[in-house]
């Protein structure tokens, strides 16, 4: 049986490259788009894997359509994920919203069977309670440009899919950790700072953490399952104290004695250009839908943290 050919946009990112490798291991014929192929080759991200590289910015519909010829499925993973000044305002919204729309238009024109769209809990919200966790029916209303771009890009994707009859599945991962990154993401850099004793105080922040390998598996299940439909939270494990959890993995790590108040943490986030609205949130979600419908099962948090730490230390990141 001839393997299915699929395309992943943003194939050099943490989720994208892990997904590409996992698909290859499962017998798929894999193409990826990246904006800078030379950087990918130099970093040897796909060493040992037979993966086709296409140069394309997702806002370039013609380049995306060229890469999409002959594929049966598309994983729309590409998005800017940072909070620096260059990405704020219309720039990040244009990339994450208009770019996603260009990918969907190309998928329609090329007759792609299904598009799996990588959204985020930024489009869901950061609250929830034990009694009423956030679910697939929850939608955020964020002020931060990155979070706003994820909300608007997913909402626009659903609008397009419904009007054009495109088979679309959206996944909303939480904070993604785990191995397979050649440079830090805004999520993994926090782990690096902690284990390298670069954080002088503890932060009053909870997180919902999911392993990148489990996120890749969720994407493949969403593509392969005829039962899959709509939106899925891919949120893994709620963690109340990241530093204490990392200390168990890395005994030489120094735990700061002082914990900032929520107000102090918000002031720090504002000065650092980070989303203030994320501070002090509980990050409580229910991902029962993907577990029950698609059989998804995340690995233990300790495995994710251990492998993240080992990856960082082995590469001196």
VOROVEX-446741 format. One line per field, with one value per residue (C-alpha): residue number from 1; chain; x negated, z, y negated. Coordinates in nm, 4 decimals, padded with zeros to 6 digits. Example, Ala and Ser with C-alpha at 12.3 -4.5 7.8 and 13.67 -1.06 7.14 Angstrom:
BEGIN
i <- (1 2)
ch <- (A A)
px <- (-01.2300 -01.3670)
pz <- (00.7800 00.7140)
py <- (00.4500 00.1060)
This chain:
BEGIN
i <- (1 2 3 4 5 6 7 8 9 10 11 12 13 14 15 16 17 18 19 20 21 22 23 24 25 26 27 28 29 30 31 32 33 34 35 36 37 38 39 40 41 42 43 44 45 46 47 48 49 50 51 52 53 54 55 56 57 58 59 60 61 62 63 64 65 66 67 68 69 70 71 72 73 74 75 76 77 78 79 80 81 82 83 84 85 86 87 88 89 90 91 92 93 94 95 96 97 98 99 100 101 102 103 104 105 106 107 108 109 110 111 112 113 114 115 116 117 118 119 120 121 122 123 124 125 126 127 128 129 130 131 132 133 134 135 136 137 138 139 140 141 142 143 144 145 146 147 148 149 150 151 152 153 154 155 156 157 158 159 160 161 162 163 164 165 166 167 168 169 170 171 172 173 174 175 176 177 178 179 180 181 182 183 184 185 186 187 188 189 190 191 192 193 194 195 196 197 198 199 200 201 202 203 204 205 206 207 208 209 210 211 212 213 214 215 216 217 218 219 220 221 222 223 224 225 226 227 228 229 230 231 232 233 234 235 236 237 238 239 240 241 242 243 244 245 246 247 248 249 250 251 252 253 254 255 256 257 258 259 260 261 262 263 264 265 266 267 268 269 270 271 272 273 274 275 276 277 278 279 280 281 282 283 284 285 286 287 288 289 290 291 292 293 294 295 296 297 298 299 300 301 302 303 304 305 306 307 308 309 310 311 312 313 314 315 316 317)
ch <- (A A A A A A A A A A A A A A A A A A A A A A A A A A A A A A A A A A A A A A A A A A A A A A A A A A A A A A A A A A A A A A A A A A A A A A A A A A A A A A A A A A A A A A A A A A A A A A A A A A A A A A A A A A A A A A A A A A A A A A A A A A A A A A A A A A A A A A A A A A A A A A A A A A A A A A A A A A A A A A A A A A A A A A A A A A A A A A A A A A A A A A A A A A A A A A A A A A A A A A A A A A A A A A A A A A A A A A A A A A A A A A A A A A A A A A A A A A A A A A A A A A A A A A A A A A A A A A A A A A A A A A A A A A A A A A A A A A A A A A A A A A A A A A A A A A A A A A A A A A A A A A A A A A A A A A A A A A A A A)
px <- (00.0000 -00.1394 -00.2042 00.0049 -00.1689 -00.1148 -00.2350 -00.3327 -00.3657 -00.6213 -00.8100 -01.1132 -00.9255 -00.9035 -00.5667 -00.6258 -00.9552 -00.8399 -00.5248 -00.7236 -00.9564 -00.6706 -00.4804 -00.7924 -00.8302 -00.4695 -00.5225 -00.3987 -00.5569 -00.6304 -00.6820 -00.7408 -00.7455 -00.9963 -01.0943 -01.4684 -01.5715 -01.9428 -01.8972 -01.7127 -01.9848 -02.2585 -02.0911 -02.0429 -01.6903 -01.5846 -01.9094 -01.8313 -01.4781 -01.3556 -01.1623 -01.1066 -01.1832 -00.9910 -01.0683 -00.7478 -00.6075 -00.2470 -00.1353 -00.2653 00.0317 -00.1363 -00.4379 -00.2143 00.0011 -00.3109 -00.4183 -00.0646 -00.0428 00.0457 00.0881 00.3889 00.3542 00.2230 00.1101 00.1301 -00.1217 -00.3101 -00.2703 -00.4849 -00.5233 -00.6970 -00.6286 -00.9066 -00.8316 -00.8806 -00.5919 -00.3426 -00.0392 00.0625 -00.2561 -00.1810 00.1898 00.1138 -00.1143 00.1033 00.4417 00.3928 00.1241 00.3531 00.6255 00.3843 00.3074 00.6778 00.7491 00.4656 00.5956 00.9397 00.7938 00.5737 00.8532 00.6889 00.8872 00.8415 00.6632 00.5503 00.5136 00.2821 00.4512 00.3719 00.5184 00.4644 00.7844 00.9595 00.8654 00.6469 00.8995 01.1298 01.1989 01.1889 01.5683 01.5897 01.2706 01.2459 01.3588 01.3851 01.6832 01.4688 01.3329 01.0921 01.1007 00.7322 00.5656 00.2154 00.1384 00.0019 00.2973 00.5366 00.3795 00.4380 00.8024 00.8664 00.6833 00.8840 01.2158 01.1367 01.0402 01.3769 01.5590 01.3732 01.4155 01.7904 01.8474 01.6188 01.6984 01.3392 01.2796 01.1064 00.9990 00.8501 00.6222 00.5561 00.2364 00.1359 -00.2265 -00.4367 -00.7528 -00.9627 -01.2646 -01.3279 -01.3921 -01.7095 -01.6490 -01.4375 -01.0696 -00.9063 -00.7935 -01.1182 -01.3306 -01.1608 -01.2795 -01.6322 -01.6326 -01.5166 -01.7685 -02.0497 -01.9589 -01.8769 -01.5433 -01.5952 -01.2424 -00.9455 -00.6419 -00.2801 -00.1881 -00.0277 -00.0645 00.0985 -00.1836 -00.1715 -00.4564 -00.5423 -00.5477 -00.1927 -00.0910 -00.2318 -00.0400 00.2793 00.2343 00.1961 00.4975 00.7021 00.5949 00.6488 00.9727 01.3009 01.4659 01.2642 01.4633 01.4495 01.2146 00.9988 00.8132 00.4696 00.3787 00.2111 00.1250 00.1908 -00.1194 -00.0952 -00.4677 -00.7020 -01.0164 -00.9502 -00.8748 -01.2014 -01.3939 -01.2924 -01.4399 -01.7491 -01.8686 -02.1467 -01.8925 -01.8644 -01.5098 -01.4645 -01.3378 -01.1097 -00.7836 -00.6532 -00.3019 -00.0577 -00.0769 -00.4572 -00.4529 -00.2148 -00.4415 -00.7401 -00.5502 -00.4532 -00.8138 -00.9332 -00.6695 -00.4983 -00.1189 -00.0070 00.3254 00.1519 00.0250 00.2185 00.4459 00.5279 00.4972 00.7629 00.8951 01.0876 00.9377 01.1765 01.3041 00.9773 00.9139 01.2535 01.3041 00.9509 00.7920 00.5255 00.3263 00.0497 -00.2648 -00.3512 -00.4653 -00.7885 -00.8918 -00.8277 -01.0237 -01.3106 -01.3465 -01.3204 -01.5963 -01.8162 -01.7716 -01.8671 -02.1739 -02.2981 -02.2918 -02.3953 -02.0866)
pz <- (00.0000 -00.1027 00.2003 00.2403 00.1541 00.4022 00.4441 00.7683 00.7723 01.0182 01.0120 01.1967 01.5122 01.8293 01.7439 01.3678 01.3621 01.6240 01.4220 01.0984 01.2511 01.4121 01.0830 00.9073 01.1738 01.1114 00.7378 00.5975 00.3066 00.4688 00.3332 00.5462 00.4742 00.6460 00.5903 00.6061 00.4667 00.5105 00.8843 00.9030 00.7114 00.9190 01.2437 01.1047 01.2462 01.0203 01.0115 00.9441 00.8192 00.4610 00.4671 00.1761 00.2518 00.0821 00.1330 00.1999 00.4231 00.5024 00.3800 00.0331 -00.0994 -00.4272 -00.2487 -00.0069 -00.2918 -00.4701 -00.1606 -00.1222 -00.4640 -00.4323 -00.0546 00.1170 00.4452 00.5799 00.9315 00.9719 01.2542 01.1462 01.3674 01.5324 01.8990 02.0853 02.2693 02.1362 02.0056 01.6410 01.6602 01.8406 01.6949 01.3357 01.2509 01.4571 01.3785 01.0050 01.0242 01.2462 01.1054 00.7431 00.6998 00.8239 00.5883 00.2943 00.3924 00.4115 00.0726 -00.0812 00.0840 -00.0682 -00.4119 -00.3948 -00.2806 00.0482 00.2387 00.5874 00.7587 01.1196 01.2613 01.5551 01.7786 02.1469 02.4924 02.4223 02.2168 02.5003 02.8086 03.1166 03.3986 03.4964 03.8315 03.9601 03.9412 03.6041 03.4017 03.0603 02.7698 02.3912 02.4249 02.5999 02.4097 02.5400 02.5018 02.5396 02.5169 02.4444 02.0674 02.0499 02.2391 02.0351 01.7133 01.8161 01.8987 01.5774 01.3566 01.4912 01.4695 01.1129 01.0282 01.1480 00.9557 00.6352 00.6817 00.7317 00.4291 00.1996 00.3262 00.4308 00.6651 00.9571 01.3003 01.5545 01.8422 02.1398 02.3224 02.6540 02.7500 02.5309 02.6789 02.5914 02.3628 01.9914 01.9807 01.8336 01.9919 02.2877 02.2644 02.5115 02.6986 02.7128 02.7983 03.1375 03.2167 03.1069 03.3272 03.6275 03.6051 03.5336 03.8506 03.6607 03.8321 04.1630 04.2962 04.2656 04.0647 04.1753 03.8523 03.7714 03.4303 03.2198 03.0587 02.7661 02.6053 02.2467 02.1528 02.2817 02.0879 01.7720 01.8480 01.8975 01.5546 01.3868 01.5664 01.4593 01.0985 01.0880 01.2825 01.0926 01.4250 01.4766 01.4546 01.5769 01.8427 02.0933 02.4028 02.4316 02.7792 02.9718 03.3353 03.5629 03.7594 04.0594 04.1167 03.8209 04.0194 04.2826 04.0125 03.8343 04.1627 04.1898 03.8438 03.8918 04.2558 04.2007 04.1106 04.3722 04.4813 04.5456 04.8954 04.8034 04.6126 04.4411 04.5125 04.2222 04.1931 04.1873 03.9251 03.7093 03.7340 03.6339 03.3383 03.2199 03.2360 03.0493 02.7776 02.8738 02.8869 03.2264 03.1954 03.2250 03.5766 03.8644 03.6420 03.7387 03.3909 03.4607 03.1595 03.0720 02.7827 02.8174 02.4606 02.2903 02.5395 02.4888 02.1162 01.9845 02.2554 02.3319 02.6500 02.7634 02.9296 03.2944 03.3700 03.5262 03.1956 03.0097 03.2590 03.2775 02.8986 02.8656 03.1216 02.9625 02.6176 02.7444 02.9330 02.6476 02.4103 02.6563 02.5750)
py <- (00.0000 -00.3369 -00.5618 -00.8735 -01.1984 -01.4817 -01.8385 -02.0104 -02.3881 -02.5225 -02.1953 -02.3297 -02.4274 -02.2218 -02.0669 -02.0660 -01.8781 -01.6266 -01.5637 -01.5249 -01.2663 -01.0756 -01.0628 -00.9309 -00.6627 -00.5605 -00.5183 -00.8482 -01.0351 -01.3721 -01.7228 -02.0297 -02.4004 -02.6251 -02.9848 -02.9173 -02.5759 -02.6501 -02.6978 -02.3674 -02.1859 -02.3495 -02.2465 -01.8931 -01.8876 -01.6014 -01.4061 -01.0416 -01.1151 -01.1249 -01.4513 -01.6900 -02.0543 -02.3331 -02.7000 -02.8895 -03.1590 -03.0644 -03.4061 -03.3124 -03.1170 -03.0222 -02.8733 -02.6851 -02.5500 -02.4266 -02.2330 -02.0991 -01.9309 -01.5641 -01.5515 -01.3974 -01.5792 -01.9085 -01.9918 -02.3690 -02.4097 -02.7233 -03.0289 -03.2888 -03.1988 -03.4769 -03.7967 -04.0208 -04.3671 -04.2721 -04.0284 -04.2472 -04.4177 -04.3561 -04.1643 -03.8576 -03.8685 -03.8852 -03.5836 -03.3688 -03.4648 -03.5718 -03.3055 -03.0314 -03.1510 -03.1248 -02.7643 -02.6774 -02.8349 -02.6348 -02.3166 -02.3741 -02.4421 -02.1312 -01.9014 -01.8055 -01.5426 -01.6890 -01.9768 -01.9427 -02.2915 -02.3624 -02.6152 -02.6754 -02.7117 -03.0818 -03.0497 -02.8664 -03.0684 -03.0254 -02.9946 -02.7120 -02.5475 -02.1903 -02.1838 -02.3603 -02.3200 -02.4819 -02.2627 -02.2687 -02.5045 -02.7684 -03.0663 -03.3284 -03.7061 -03.7929 -04.1326 -04.0013 -04.0101 -03.6538 -03.5097 -03.7232 -03.5956 -03.2339 -03.3083 -03.4969 -03.2477 -02.9540 -03.1377 -03.2439 -02.8854 -02.7541 -03.0234 -02.9358 -02.5601 -02.5900 -02.8112 -02.6090 -02.2589 -02.1910 -01.8948 -02.0695 -01.9464 -02.1890 -02.0940 -02.3232 -02.2208 -02.3729 -02.4553 -02.2248 -02.0746 -01.7708 -01.7099 -01.7823 -02.1581 -02.3022 -02.6401 -02.7410 -02.8255 -03.0671 -02.7540 -02.5540 -02.8571 -02.8730 -02.5215 -02.6137 -02.9235 -02.7238 -02.4399 -02.6874 -02.8800 -03.1982 -03.2625 -03.4506 -03.4013 -03.1721 -03.2727 -03.2261 -03.0485 -02.7180 -02.5546 -02.2886 -02.0922 -01.8501 -01.6563 -01.7493 -01.3792 -01.3439 -01.6546 -01.4935 -01.1750 -01.3773 -01.5375 -01.1998 -01.0549 -01.3580 -01.3056 -00.9313 -00.8891 -00.8981 -00.9760 -01.2927 -01.6138 -01.9685 -02.0933 -01.9048 -02.0211 -01.8576 -01.9713 -01.6911 -01.7642 -02.0604 -02.1515 -02.3839 -02.4380 -02.3929 -02.4711 -02.2049 -01.9495 -02.0350 -02.0154 -01.6492 -01.5903 -01.8077 -01.7896 -02.0473 -02.3126 -02.5879 -02.6698 -03.0433 -03.1195 -03.4076 -03.3751 -03.6862 -03.8013 -03.7929 -04.1730 -04.1633 -03.8888 -04.0919 -04.3961 -04.1816 -04.0338 -04.3809 -04.5041 -04.1941 -04.2336 -03.9078 -03.8615 -03.9909 -03.8090 -03.4709 -03.5422 -03.3887 -03.1794 -02.8186 -02.6581 -02.3954 -02.2053 -01.8921 -01.6934 -01.4005 -01.4457 -01.3523 -01.0732 -00.9124 -00.9762 -00.9289 -00.7122 -00.9719 -00.9144 -01.1529 -01.0237 -01.1001 -01.4554 -01.3293 -01.1717 -01.4962 -01.7063 -01.4568 -01.4420 -01.8211 -01.8730 -01.6054 -01.7624 -02.1084 -01.9858 -01.7660 -02.0642 -02.3330 -02.5373)
